[in-house]
Amino acid sequence: CFSFTCQFCIDTKISYYYICNSTTTSVVIGATMKLSDFEMDIMQLLWQEEPCTASQLHKVLLADKQKDKKVAYTTVKTIVDRLEHKGAIERCGHEGRAIVFRTIVTQDTLSGQAMPSFMQRFFKGNSRSLIAHFIKEEKLNDEDIEYLQTLLKNKKLD
């Protein structure tokens, strides 16, 4: 029915959506979280390595041969702090003086939130174009093709 954004939500880039009917108003039905590319990179590492400290994340980033850009520990710690402030991760313990973090938000939740805008932005909302692009541009082995065929067959049965 309407969208409401409070100052906290502006600071954390979370929008809460409300539904209205004749008997109730102001019922939260969902929240979307907007993350920068680097915040998403850190989330990906946390999903793979969790639980871990900002220092451990920094070491993993430095060891990544695919990334040509090296980042300072303070940058990683700032991103971790932002993710905690946004409610994507939480503190779950200590290793000495270091704080250990784990994710709160699942990968499925964030990808589910990002996919519609991604599809709209790059493929004008056309899922057929998105799938065709993926199939044409990706190097798929026989196992990948078989998996996709199974997904399509199951989708057809739905």
Sequence and secondary structure as in RCSB ss.txt:
>XXXX:A:sequence
CFSFTCQFCIDTKISYYYICNSTTTSVVIGATMKLSDFEMDIMQLLWQEEPCTASQLHKVLLADKQKDKKVAYTT
VKTIVDRLEHKGAIERCGHEGRAIVFRTIVTQDTLSGQAMPSFMQRFFKGNSRSLIAHFIKEEKLNDEDIEYLQT
LLKNKKLD
>XXXX:A:secstr
 EEE  HHHHHHTEEEEEE  SS   EEEEEEE   HHHHHHHHHHHHH SEEHHHHHHHHHH TT      HHH
HHHHHHHHHHHTSEEEEEEETTEEEEEESS HHHHHHHHHHHHHHHHHTT HHHHHHHHHHHS   HHHHHHHHH
HHHHHHH 
